[in-house]
Amino acid sequence: MSAELHPEPRQAFGVPVPAGHDHYPDELIGAILHNVRTIALVGASANPARPSWIVAKYLGQRGYDVWLVNPGLAGEDLLGKRVVARLADLPVPIDLVEIFRNSEAAAGITDEALALVPRPKVIWMQLSVRNDAAAVRAEAAGATVIMNRCPKIEYGRLSGEISWNGVNSRTLSSKRRTLAGTGTQKLALPVNRLRPPRPV
């Protein structure tokens, strides 16, 4: 039998990656959010009412090193970082590229991300953003692709924060949640099957 007909199952951060992009297991999302540290948010906004600004601030408050990409804001300081025009201008290696642009624009941004050295481990397309052709290219290059999901929502759901707003997190546990740093409104991701140990 051809290897093409029966490819080896793909894994990301020690967790199996399902075929297709209609469903992502909590273990995969949890492993990604636990293991990535640097995030490039493409399509950043300076407007605090915009979702991209809210997500960038939230992720920064949860300990991620968030870099902002927007050619219209390049050179400005936003949320404590200098905004760059394109991914190639980033001064640090990036683990995850989050695309806050439309589905058509996601193709070019994915290609730009794949040209980085080293390549990002994850290409994440925001809610309502899906580009299957770009996902195929990214996966062929070894990246994990998440589409039509929001890392802020997923972090809040898996940590239990989202349930404070009356939203069903689809997780049930009698274990007390761990605070993420100071304050009472920040919970950490649970240390269990959703969060395998970070590689050394």
Disulfide bonds with the S-S distance in Angstrom:
none
